[in-house]
Amino acid sequence: MQQATDEPSFIRQHWLMFSLMVLAVVTFLIGRYSNIDMLNAFKGQKRTWDEVNQQLTAENEQQKKTISLLETEVKIKNQAIAELQKSLDSLTQEKSTLKADLVFYENLLSHKDTINKLRVFDIEIEEQGELVFIKMVLAQKLQKADLTEGTLVMKLTGITEQTGTVIDLVEQYKLDNDYAFKYFEIKKYTISLPKGFNPTTLLVELHGKNKRQKVVSEQFQWSELLSRSQTDLVDEPSANAN
């Protein structure tokens, strides 16, 4: 009986194992709840990030719309400015044209007493690059005049590589050379001279439809016409006054 009393109890023999088991269970429970808390914290943080991301996305879209509206507004303003500038340029050009018209008609009327027969009243040329613009005013008696009709001939004399050359402008460039007017008519032509050709004189002939009518022949120095046009270029209206 003394031997049974001296033997250690079952719990005393296995207390370490029980302690470890209890510690493991406690550790498991603590870890589990800690993981749950951490998971909940992550979920809460994710919701916060999602909300912030949605807010930033919404703000970004709103900013894009605002930028688009501002860009559209700038385009509209630029177009409006361009249209206004275009209108201003048009008005300026119209004013210049009206002023030129006034000068032309005043000049024409100031010669009404000296214009008593068919003639080349005025001729101007303008060179722009390879193009040459010719403007010719034909006139006759400005008081109680009858309709005059006919065709004109234009021949340009010049030098090409030290050789004299004559170009029939009407034939070369298929120009409209008919005229029919009562008081005056403005003829306008655009041509391009051959390379290396240096013009010197322009001959204009007016052949009346009535064969009994005398041919009007006038010759102009090209350099003088060009010089006069460069210093006093006037753009008269392209119209007939019948």
HELIX and SHEET records of a PDB file:
HELIX    1   1 GLN A    2  ASP A    6  1                                   5    
HELIX    2   2 PHE A   10  GLN A   13  1                                   4    
HELIX    3   3 TRP A   15  SER A  110  1                                  96    
HELIX    4   4 LEU A  169  TYR A  173  1                                   5    
HELIX    5   5 TRP A  222  THR A  231  1                                  10    
SHEET    1   A 4 ARG A 119  GLN A 128  0                                        
SHEET    2   A 4 LEU A 131  ALA A 139 -1                                        
SHEET    3   A 4 PHE A 184  SER A 192 -1                                        
SHEET    4   A 4 ASN A 240  ALA A 241 -1                                        
SHEET    1   B 3 THR A 163  ASP A 168  0                                        
SHEET    2   B 3 THR A 148  THR A 160 -1                                        
SHEET    3   B 3 ASP A 178  PHE A 181 -1                                        
SHEET    1   C 4 THR A 163  ASP A 168  0                                        
SHEET    2   C 4 THR A 148  THR A 160 -1                                        
SHEET    3   C 4 PHE A 197  GLY A 208 -1                                        
SHEET    4   C 4 VAL A 216  GLN A 221 -1                                        
END                                                                             
